[in-house]
Amino acid sequence: MKTLLFISILSVSFITGSASALAQEESESPSDTTSTTEAAEPVAASAKQEGLKAFSKYDFVPGDDVIFFDDFSQDNIGDFPAQWNTNSSGEVVTLNTIPGKWLKMQPDGYFVPDIKNKFPENFTIEYDLVYSYTNAGEAPDFGIAVISKTEGDRINGLVPGNGGCEFRINPYSVNAFDWKDGSYGENNKFVDNNYLQKKNDHSIRISIAVQKERVRIYVDQEKVFDVPRMLYKGMVYDWIRFYSGSAAEGYTPYISNFRVAVGAPDMRSKLITEGRLVTRGILFDSGSDKIRPESYGTLKMIAGILKDNAAVMVKIIGHTDSDGDEKMNLDLSKRRAASVKNALSGEFGIELSRMEVDGKGESEPVESNDTPEGKANNRRVEFVKL
């Protein structure tokens, strides 16, 4: 039996007039986005991080052990990415308004990342998504399915139903149907349409947390779905498939920074009992010490541990991958640690005197830097109890 979690991003067109700003991709290679920065003193970042404020209710904590990561940095512009497969066509592009490399998905096809591992009971999926509309008369269709693969490495023929579920997110509502137990009926939630409409031609962060049967879905800072019994108990999932439907004419989806990770560890036990906590859930802009706002859930959890254990002091240590200059990476890691310290103090009220900072740059890798997954696991922040 084919069992799946199916999450579909379906949006009603609302753009009129000329073609969208992202209709033309840059043909040149993007600017270098590796972990380098100009030399600077490892001074503390500002106590208040502006981007974090909007995520004050955000409780998503990403998985810590990355089992698949792709930002397409290792692929050539114009090629289909080496770690993916498709029954349609697509290419790696750069966009004229948003940094990085992106997978452009053509209509009427499936797009499958080559993930080797089966997923554990608890895992997370994250990716950046850009919608670009050029046709106001269409209702474009785009989605992602998490599947228990039972019939080999096929990219065709697996559809919603058969114990799975489907989500659709448009600028006006969120709907779920064809899920594990149909007796629950459809589950609808209103989403601020003004927010989603303004995000056309802008990057949106999609975050999905699976905890056994439970599924939580976030669009940027808002939790749009939380269903306790969405998946089959004990079912092993091992396949992810994006799709771009035939109704997507005049509409182009782009994805980047696709990340699948094992569910977050018990941070409290790691820090208080074992004396050391390593997290990859605190993210930074490329080559920068600016904390990305989707780090809020992880920071909030760590702050809660420190508040509950007022006598505990910690050293915060930054680590980078090996891309770029070694000295610059060392400096960057120290400044990132300082940013974390100041975010914990400025946003959550943790006393500065309880936190020290340091950075190791690329000098202490935990995995090889030869793969995107290895680099993602080497980019981390460590908390050591003093």
C-alpha positions as a LaTeX table, in Angstrom:
\begin{tabular}{lrrr}
\hline
Residue & $x$ (\AA) & $y$ (\AA) & $z$ (\AA) \\
\hline
Met1 & 0.00 & 0.00 & 0.00 \\
Lys2 & 1.30 & 3.46 & $-0.85$ \\
Thr3 & 1.17 & 5.86 & 2.09 \\
Leu4 & 2.06 & 9.51 & 1.88 \\
Leu5 & 1.91 & 12.91 & 3.44 \\
Phe6 & 1.08 & 15.32 & 0.64 \\
Ile7 & 1.57 & 19.03 & 1.15 \\
Ser8 & 0.43 & 21.13 & $-1.76$ \\
Ile9 & 1.10 & 24.82 & $-2.16$ \\
Leu10 & $-1.75$ & 25.99 & $-4.38$ \\
Ser11 & $-2.17$ & 29.68 & $-4.98$ \\
Val12 & $-4.80$ & 31.68 & $-6.83$ \\
Ser13 & $-3.28$ & 34.17 & $-9.26$ \\
Phe14 & $-3.64$ & 37.76 & $-8.25$ \\
Ile15 & $-1.03$ & 39.59 & $-10.31$ \\
Thr16 & $-2.15$ & 41.63 & $-13.31$ \\
Gly17 & $-0.28$ & 43.73 & $-15.83$ \\
Ser18 & 3.31 & 43.13 & $-16.94$ \\
Ala19 & 5.41 & 40.03 & $-16.39$ \\
Ser20 & 6.77 & 39.44 & $-12.90$ \\
Ala21 & 10.10 & 40.78 & $-11.73$ \\
Leu22 & 11.55 & 37.26 & $-11.57$ \\
Ala23 & 10.49 & 36.21 & $-15.04$ \\
Gln24 & 14.04 & 36.61 & $-16.29$ \\
Glu25 & 16.85 & 34.81 & $-14.48$ \\
Glu26 & 20.42 & 36.01 & $-14.50$ \\
Ser27 & 22.51 & 34.00 & $-16.95$ \\
Glu28 & 25.77 & 34.69 & $-15.14$ \\
Ser29 & 27.02 & 32.79 & $-12.14$ \\
Pro30 & 25.85 & 34.32 & $-8.86$ \\
Ser31 & 28.13 & 36.22 & $-6.60$ \\
Asp32 & 30.14 & 34.10 & $-4.21$ \\
Thr33 & 27.94 & 33.08 & $-1.29$ \\
Thr34 & 30.43 & 30.98 & 0.63 \\
Ser35 & 31.18 & 31.55 & 4.29 \\
Thr36 & 33.63 & 34.42 & 3.87 \\
Thr37 & 33.56 & 37.99 & 5.03 \\
Glu38 & 35.77 & 41.01 & 5.15 \\
Ala39 & 38.13 & 41.09 & 8.09 \\
Ala40 & 36.58 & 42.77 & 11.08 \\
Glu41 & 36.81 & 42.81 & 14.82 \\
Pro42 & 34.64 & 40.12 & 16.48 \\
Val43 & 32.47 & 42.69 & 18.18 \\
Ala44 & 29.03 & 41.90 & 19.48 \\
Ala45 & 26.04 & 42.40 & 17.22 \\
Ser46 & 23.29 & 44.78 & 18.27 \\
Ala47 & 21.31 & 43.54 & 21.25 \\
Lys48 & 18.04 & 43.63 & 19.31 \\
Gln49 & 17.93 & 41.71 & 16.03 \\
Glu50 & 15.23 & 43.36 & 13.99 \\
Gly51 & 14.27 & 40.27 & 11.99 \\
Leu52 & 13.72 & 38.13 & 15.07 \\
Lys53 & 10.88 & 40.30 & 16.38 \\
Ala54 & 8.44 & 39.18 & 13.70 \\
Phe55 & 8.99 & 35.55 & 14.74 \\
Ser56 & 8.12 & 36.05 & 18.41 \\
Lys57 & 5.45 & 33.29 & 18.30 \\
Tyr58 & 7.53 & 30.94 & 16.15 \\
Asp59 & 8.20 & 27.62 & 17.88 \\
Phe60 & 9.64 & 25.54 & 15.04 \\
Val61 & 12.93 & 23.87 & 16.00 \\
Pro62 & 14.71 & 22.25 & 13.04 \\
Gly63 & 16.22 & 18.81 & 13.23 \\
Asp64 & 19.85 & 18.79 & 14.25 \\
Asp65 & 21.51 & 16.03 & 12.20 \\
Val66 & 21.25 & 16.98 & 8.52 \\
Ile67 & 20.69 & 13.95 & 6.28 \\
Phe68 & 20.15 & 15.91 & 3.05 \\
Phe69 & 20.98 & 19.47 & 2.09 \\
Asp70 & 21.11 & 21.22 & $-1.27$ \\
Asp71 & 21.47 & 24.89 & $-2.07$ \\
Phe72 & 22.64 & 24.03 & $-5.62$ \\
Ser73 & 25.97 & 25.76 & $-5.01$ \\
Gln74 & 27.78 & 22.78 & $-6.56$ \\
Asp75 & 25.70 & 22.81 & $-9.75$ \\
Asn76 & 26.32 & 24.82 & $-12.89$ \\
Ile77 & 23.84 & 27.44 & $-14.02$ \\
Gly78 & 21.57 & 25.93 & $-16.67$ \\
Asp79 & 22.04 & 22.32 & $-15.54$ \\
Phe80 & 19.52 & 20.11 & $-13.79$ \\
Pro81 & 20.94 & 19.54 & $-10.26$ \\
Ala82 & 23.08 & 16.43 & $-9.83$ \\
Gln83 & 21.38 & 15.29 & $-6.60$ \\
Trp84 & 17.86 & 15.30 & $-8.08$ \\
Asn85 & 15.77 & 13.40 & $-10.62$ \\
Thr86 & 12.71 & 14.36 & $-12.67$ \\
Asn87 & 10.27 & 13.14 & $-15.29$ \\
Ser88 & 9.99 & 16.69 & $-16.60$ \\
Ser89 & 12.68 & 19.35 & $-16.88$ \\
Gly90 & 14.23 & 22.08 & $-14.79$ \\
Glu91 & 17.44 & 24.00 & $-14.34$ \\
Val92 & 19.56 & 25.76 & $-11.77$ \\
Val93 & 19.28 & 29.53 & $-12.13$ \\
Thr94 & 20.06 & 32.75 & $-10.35$ \\
Leu95 & 17.36 & 35.36 & $-9.79$ \\
Asn96 & 17.71 & 39.05 & $-10.44$ \\
Thr97 & 16.35 & 40.13 & $-7.03$ \\
Ile98 & 17.23 & 37.30 & $-4.61$ \\
Pro99 & 20.74 & 35.91 & $-3.92$ \\
Gly100 & 21.81 & 32.30 & $-4.24$ \\
Lys101 & 21.08 & 29.54 & $-6.71$ \\
Trp102 & 17.58 & 28.18 & $-7.27$ \\
Leu103 & 15.99 & 25.14 & $-8.89$ \\
Lys104 & 13.47 & 26.31 & $-11.47$ \\
Met105 & 10.78 & 23.65 & $-11.93$ \\
Gln106 & 8.95 & 23.39 & $-15.24$ \\
Pro107 & 5.19 & 22.61 & $-15.29$ \\
Asp108 & 3.69 & 19.13 & $-15.26$ \\
Gly109 & 6.45 & 17.16 & $-13.57$ \\
Tyr110 & 7.85 & 15.53 & $-10.44$ \\
Phe111 & 11.17 & 16.53 & $-8.85$ \\
Val112 & 12.84 & 14.08 & $-6.47$ \\
Pro113 & 15.92 & 14.67 & $-4.28$ \\
Asp114 & 18.20 & 11.65 & $-4.02$ \\
Ile115 & 17.93 & 11.04 & $-0.27$ \\
Lys116 & 19.66 & 7.81 & 0.74 \\
Asn117 & 18.37 & 7.41 & 4.30 \\
Lys118 & 14.98 & 6.37 & 5.61 \\
Phe119 & 13.41 & 9.06 & 7.77 \\
Pro120 & 13.21 & 8.52 & 11.53 \\
Glu121 & 9.99 & 8.96 & 13.52 \\
Asn122 & 10.86 & 12.62 & 14.11 \\
Phe123 & 12.26 & 14.69 & 11.26 \\
Thr124 & 12.01 & 18.15 & 9.75 \\
Ile125 & 11.88 & 19.52 & 6.19 \\
Glu126 & 12.73 & 23.11 & 5.27 \\
Tyr127 & 13.12 & 24.99 & 2.04 \\
Asp128 & 12.96 & 28.49 & 0.60 \\
Leu129 & 10.22 & 28.97 & $-2.00$ \\
Val130 & 9.67 & 31.76 & $-4.51$ \\
Tyr131 & 6.39 & 32.11 & $-6.38$ \\
Ser132 & 6.54 & 34.05 & $-9.62$ \\
Tyr133 & 3.30 & 34.77 & $-11.51$ \\
Thr134 & 2.98 & 36.03 & $-15.07$ \\
Asn135 & $-0.55$ & 34.85 & $-15.87$ \\
Ala136 & $-3.49$ & 36.25 & $-13.92$ \\
Gly137 & $-5.92$ & 33.77 & $-15.45$ \\
Glu138 & $-4.44$ & 30.56 & $-14.08$ \\
Ala139 & $-4.66$ & 28.82 & $-10.69$ \\
Pro140 & $-1.09$ & 27.50 & $-10.43$ \\
Asp141 & $-0.40$ & 24.25 & $-8.62$ \\
Phe142 & 2.77 & 23.29 & $-6.74$ \\
Gly143 & 3.39 & 20.93 & $-3.85$ \\
Ile144 & 5.53 & 18.49 & $-1.89$ \\
Ala145 & 4.78 & 14.89 & $-0.90$ \\
Val146 & 6.44 & 12.78 & 1.80 \\
Ile147 & 5.96 & 9.16 & 0.83 \\
Ser148 & 6.47 & 5.65 & 2.12 \\
Lys149 & 7.97 & 4.13 & $-1.01$ \\
Thr150 & 6.81 & 0.55 & $-1.61$ \\
Glu151 & 7.30 & $-0.01$ & $-5.32$ \\
Gly152 & 10.88 & 0.94 & $-6.09$ \\
Asp153 & 12.50 & 4.13 & $-7.25$ \\
Arg154 & 9.67 & 5.47 & $-9.38$ \\
Ile155 & 8.80 & 9.11 & $-9.86$ \\
Asn156 & 5.41 & 8.47 & $-11.45$ \\
Gly157 & 2.13 & 7.10 & $-10.23$ \\
Leu158 & 2.08 & 8.06 & $-6.56$ \\
Val159 & $-0.97$ & 10.22 & $-5.87$ \\
Pro160 & $-2.87$ & 11.54 & $-2.82$ \\
Gly161 & $-5.16$ & 9.17 & $-0.99$ \\
Asn162 & $-4.57$ & 5.57 & 0.09 \\
Gly163 & $-4.08$ & 6.69 & 3.67 \\
Gly164 & $-2.17$ & 9.84 & 2.84 \\
Cys165 & $-3.13$ & 13.46 & 3.07 \\
Glu166 & $-2.99$ & 16.63 & 1.04 \\
Phe167 & $-2.53$ & 20.27 & 2.00 \\
Arg168 & $-3.35$ & 23.24 & $-0.15$ \\
Ile169 & $-2.23$ & 26.73 & 0.77 \\
Asn170 & $-3.54$ & 29.69 & $-1.19$ \\
Pro171 & $-3.65$ & 33.40 & $-0.37$ \\
Tyr172 & $-6.96$ & 32.96 & 1.47 \\
Ser173 & $-7.03$ & 29.64 & 3.38 \\
Val174 & $-5.30$ & 26.39 & 4.23 \\
Asn175 & $-7.10$ & 23.09 & 3.60 \\
Ala176 & $-6.31$ & 19.44 & 4.31 \\
Phe177 & $-8.01$ & 16.37 & 2.86 \\
Asp178 & $-7.28$ & 12.76 & 1.85 \\
Trp179 & $-5.46$ & 12.24 & 5.10 \\
Lys180 & $-5.10$ & 9.25 & 7.42 \\
Asp181 & $-8.59$ & 9.19 & 8.92 \\
Gly182 & $-11.19$ & 10.75 & 6.66 \\
Ser183 & $-13.69$ & 10.81 & 9.52 \\
Tyr184 & $-11.97$ & 13.97 & 10.76 \\
Gly185 & $-13.15$ & 15.76 & 7.63 \\
Glu186 & $-11.44$ & 18.74 & 6.10 \\
Asn187 & $-9.44$ & 21.03 & 8.35 \\
Asn188 & $-9.49$ & 24.67 & 7.26 \\
Lys189 & $-7.48$ & 27.57 & 8.61 \\
Phe190 & $-7.54$ & 31.15 & 7.41 \\
Val191 & $-4.19$ & 32.68 & 6.44 \\
Asp192 & $-3.70$ & 36.43 & 6.14 \\
Asn193 & $-4.09$ & 36.86 & 2.39 \\
Asn194 & $-2.41$ & 40.26 & 2.40 \\
Tyr195 & 0.77 & 38.68 & 3.73 \\
Leu196 & 0.89 & 35.91 & 1.13 \\
Gln197 & $-0.02$ & 38.19 & $-1.73$ \\
Lys198 & 2.82 & 40.53 & $-0.85$ \\
Lys199 & 5.19 & 37.57 & $-1.03$ \\
Asn200 & 4.86 & 37.11 & $-4.79$ \\
Asp201 & 8.41 & 37.32 & $-6.17$ \\
His202 & 9.81 & 37.11 & $-2.64$ \\
Ser203 & 11.36 & 34.24 & $-0.74$ \\
Ile204 & 9.05 & 32.30 & 1.63 \\
Arg205 & 10.36 & 29.83 & 4.20 \\
Ile206 & 8.39 & 26.57 & 4.40 \\
Ser207 & 9.07 & 24.49 & 7.53 \\
Ile208 & 7.54 & 21.08 & 8.27 \\
Ala209 & 7.97 & 19.16 & 11.53 \\
Val210 & 6.97 & 15.49 & 11.76 \\
Gln211 & 6.76 & 13.87 & 15.19 \\
Lys212 & 5.54 & 10.30 & 14.69 \\
Glu213 & 1.91 & 10.86 & 13.61 \\
Arg214 & 1.85 & 14.60 & 14.23 \\
Val215 & 2.54 & 17.18 & 11.51 \\
Arg216 & 3.14 & 20.91 & 11.94 \\
Ile217 & 3.54 & 23.24 & 8.97 \\
Tyr218 & 4.85 & 26.81 & 9.02 \\
Val219 & 4.78 & 29.48 & 6.32 \\
Asp220 & 7.49 & 31.92 & 7.37 \\
Gln221 & 6.72 & 32.77 & 11.01 \\
Glu222 & 3.13 & 31.49 & 11.12 \\
Lys223 & 2.13 & 27.97 & 12.12 \\
Val224 & $-0.61$ & 27.23 & 9.60 \\
Phe225 & $-1.24$ & 23.61 & 10.51 \\
Asp226 & $-0.88$ & 21.38 & 13.58 \\
Val227 & $-2.60$ & 17.99 & 13.36 \\
Pro228 & $-1.85$ & 15.37 & 16.07 \\
Arg229 & $-2.81$ & 12.26 & 14.06 \\
Met230 & $-1.88$ & 12.91 & 10.45 \\
Leu231 & 0.37 & 9.92 & 9.65 \\
Tyr232 & 0.23 & 6.19 & 10.26 \\
Lys233 & 1.82 & 5.10 & 13.52 \\
Gly234 & 5.02 & 3.16 & 12.89 \\
Met235 & 5.12 & 3.85 & 9.15 \\
Val236 & 8.58 & 4.45 & 7.69 \\
Tyr237 & 8.81 & 7.32 & 5.19 \\
Asp238 & 11.73 & 7.45 & 2.79 \\
Trp239 & 10.89 & 9.59 & $-0.22$ \\
Ile240 & 10.16 & 13.25 & $-0.91$ \\
Arg241 & 8.71 & 14.45 & $-4.18$ \\
Phe242 & 7.93 & 17.97 & $-5.33$ \\
Tyr243 & 5.46 & 18.43 & $-8.15$ \\
Ser244 & 4.60 & 21.26 & $-10.48$ \\
Gly245 & 1.13 & 20.75 & $-11.90$ \\
Ser246 & $-0.10$ & 21.22 & $-15.44$ \\
Ala247 & $-2.10$ & 24.26 & $-14.24$ \\
Ala248 & 1.19 & 26.05 & $-13.65$ \\
Glu249 & 1.38 & 27.72 & $-17.07$ \\
Gly250 & 2.37 & 31.33 & $-16.52$ \\
Tyr251 & 3.63 & 30.46 & $-13.03$ \\
Thr252 & 7.12 & 29.40 & $-12.01$ \\
Pro253 & 8.16 & 27.87 & $-8.67$ \\
Tyr254 & 11.76 & 28.13 & $-7.48$ \\
Ile255 & 13.22 & 26.37 & $-4.44$ \\
Ser256 & 16.55 & 26.57 & $-2.61$ \\
Asn257 & 18.19 & 25.71 & 0.73 \\
Phe258 & 16.34 & 22.40 & 0.86 \\
Arg259 & 17.11 & 20.68 & 4.17 \\
Val260 & 16.00 & 17.38 & 5.73 \\
Ala261 & 17.16 & 16.60 & 9.25 \\
Val262 & 16.59 & 14.20 & 12.13 \\
Gly263 & 14.29 & 15.65 & 14.78 \\
Ala264 & 15.79 & 18.00 & 17.37 \\
Pro265 & 17.55 & 16.45 & 20.39 \\
Asp266 & 16.63 & 16.95 & 24.02 \\
Met267 & 18.48 & 20.25 & 24.41 \\
Arg268 & 17.88 & 20.47 & 28.14 \\
Ser269 & 19.50 & 17.10 & 28.79 \\
Lys270 & 22.38 & 17.82 & 26.44 \\
Leu271 & 23.30 & 21.10 & 28.13 \\
Ile272 & 22.43 & 20.52 & 31.79 \\
Thr273 & 23.27 & 16.82 & 32.15 \\
Glu274 & 25.96 & 16.29 & 29.54 \\
Gly275 & 27.36 & 19.81 & 29.72 \\
Arg276 & 27.49 & 20.39 & 25.97 \\
Leu277 & 24.84 & 21.27 & 23.41 \\
Val278 & 25.47 & 21.52 & 19.67 \\
Thr279 & 22.79 & 23.03 & 17.46 \\
Arg280 & 22.46 & 23.62 & 13.72 \\
Gly281 & 19.15 & 25.39 & 14.21 \\
Ile282 & 20.69 & 28.85 & 14.55 \\
Leu283 & 21.13 & 30.06 & 10.98 \\
Phe284 & 22.93 & 33.09 & 9.58 \\
Asp285 & 22.92 & 34.99 & 6.33 \\
Ser286 & 25.69 & 33.71 & 4.08 \\
Gly287 & 29.07 & 35.13 & 5.03 \\
Ser288 & 27.45 & 37.22 & 7.76 \\
Asp289 & 26.87 & 37.27 & 11.52 \\
Lys290 & 23.24 & 38.32 & 11.01 \\
Ile291 & 20.94 & 35.69 & 12.52 \\
Arg292 & 18.14 & 34.52 & 10.24 \\
Pro293 & 14.69 & 34.99 & 11.83 \\
Glu294 & 13.73 & 31.31 & 11.49 \\
Ser295 & 16.31 & 30.66 & 14.23 \\
Tyr296 & 13.86 & 32.07 & 16.77 \\
Gly297 & 12.44 & 28.72 & 17.90 \\
Thr298 & 15.89 & 27.31 & 18.68 \\
Leu299 & 17.02 & 30.47 & 20.48 \\
Lys300 & 13.80 & 30.53 & 22.50 \\
Met301 & 14.30 & 26.94 & 23.62 \\
Ile302 & 17.90 & 27.57 & 24.67 \\
Ala303 & 16.90 & 30.75 & 26.50 \\
Gly304 & 14.23 & 28.79 & 28.36 \\
Ile305 & 16.83 & 26.30 & 29.55 \\
Leu306 & 19.08 & 29.10 & 30.78 \\
Lys307 & 16.20 & 30.84 & 32.55 \\
Asp308 & 15.21 & 27.62 & 34.31 \\
Asn309 & 18.82 & 27.06 & 35.40 \\
Ala310 & 19.84 & 30.51 & 36.60 \\
Ala311 & 23.18 & 29.37 & 38.02 \\
Val312 & 24.41 & 27.93 & 34.74 \\
Met313 & 27.00 & 29.86 & 32.73 \\
Val314 & 27.89 & 28.92 & 29.17 \\
Lys315 & 30.51 & 29.48 & 26.52 \\
Ile316 & 29.05 & 29.97 & 23.03 \\
Ile317 & 31.34 & 28.71 & 20.26 \\
Gly318 & 30.80 & 29.31 & 16.55 \\
His319 & 31.91 & 26.90 & 13.81 \\
Thr320 & 31.95 & 27.27 & 10.01 \\
Asp321 & 32.51 & 25.02 & 7.02 \\
Ser322 & 35.76 & 25.23 & 5.05 \\
Asp323 & 34.55 & 27.43 & 2.19 \\
Gly324 & 36.55 & 30.62 & 1.88 \\
Asp325 & 39.59 & 31.97 & 3.70 \\
Glu326 & 40.57 & 30.26 & 6.95 \\
Lys327 & 41.32 & 33.48 & 8.85 \\
Met328 & 38.08 & 35.10 & 7.72 \\
Asn329 & 36.11 & 32.02 & 8.78 \\
Leu330 & 37.73 & 32.18 & 12.21 \\
Asp331 & 36.70 & 35.81 & 12.55 \\
Leu332 & 33.22 & 35.05 & 11.24 \\
Ser333 & 32.70 & 32.23 & 13.74 \\
Lys334 & 33.59 & 34.55 & 16.63 \\
Arg335 & 31.24 & 37.26 & 15.43 \\
Arg336 & 28.44 & 34.74 & 15.01 \\
Ala337 & 28.93 & 33.56 & 18.58 \\
Ala338 & 28.73 & 37.20 & 19.70 \\
Ser339 & 25.48 & 37.63 & 17.73 \\
Val340 & 23.96 & 34.62 & 19.51 \\
Lys341 & 25.04 & 36.00 & 22.89 \\
Asn342 & 23.46 & 39.35 & 22.19 \\
Ala343 & 20.26 & 37.83 & 20.80 \\
Leu344 & 19.85 & 35.72 & 23.95 \\
Ser345 & 20.38 & 38.83 & 26.05 \\
Gly346 & 18.48 & 41.40 & 23.99 \\
Glu347 & 15.52 & 39.24 & 22.97 \\
Phe348 & 15.19 & 36.88 & 25.94 \\
Gly349 & 16.75 & 38.67 & 28.90 \\
Ile350 & 19.65 & 36.32 & 29.61 \\
Glu351 & 22.35 & 38.19 & 31.54 \\
Leu352 & 25.42 & 38.97 & 29.44 \\
Ser353 & 27.66 & 38.04 & 32.38 \\
Arg354 & 26.48 & 34.42 & 32.12 \\
Met355 & 27.79 & 34.00 & 28.57 \\
Glu356 & 31.26 & 33.88 & 27.07 \\
Val357 & 31.97 & 33.64 & 23.34 \\
Asp358 & 34.59 & 32.01 & 21.15 \\
Gly359 & 34.93 & 30.80 & 17.58 \\
Lys360 & 36.80 & 27.90 & 16.00 \\
Gly361 & 36.21 & 28.74 & 12.33 \\
Glu362 & 36.71 & 25.67 & 10.15 \\
Ser363 & 39.32 & 24.06 & 12.45 \\
Glu364 & 37.07 & 21.45 & 14.12 \\
Pro365 & 34.88 & 19.78 & 11.46 \\
Val366 & 32.61 & 16.95 & 12.56 \\
Glu367 & 32.14 & 15.69 & 8.99 \\
Ser368 & 33.88 & 15.99 & 5.65 \\
Asn369 & 33.46 & 19.30 & 3.87 \\
Asp370 & 33.28 & 17.46 & 0.54 \\
Thr371 & 29.47 & 17.19 & 0.55 \\
Pro372 & 26.66 & 19.73 & 1.06 \\
Glu373 & 25.39 & 17.66 & 4.02 \\
Gly374 & 28.85 & 17.63 & 5.60 \\
Lys375 & 29.17 & 21.40 & 5.24 \\
Ala376 & 25.69 & 21.91 & 6.71 \\
Asn377 & 26.58 & 19.80 & 9.74 \\
Asn378 & 29.88 & 21.64 & 10.21 \\
Arg379 & 28.08 & 25.01 & 10.34 \\
Arg380 & 26.97 & 24.92 & 13.95 \\
Val381 & 26.84 & 26.72 & 17.27 \\
Glu382 & 28.06 & 24.98 & 20.42 \\
Phe383 & 27.08 & 25.74 & 24.03 \\
Val384 & 29.43 & 24.47 & 26.72 \\
Lys385 & 28.46 & 24.64 & 30.40 \\
Leu386 & 31.11 & 26.40 & 32.46 \\
\hline
\end{tabular}
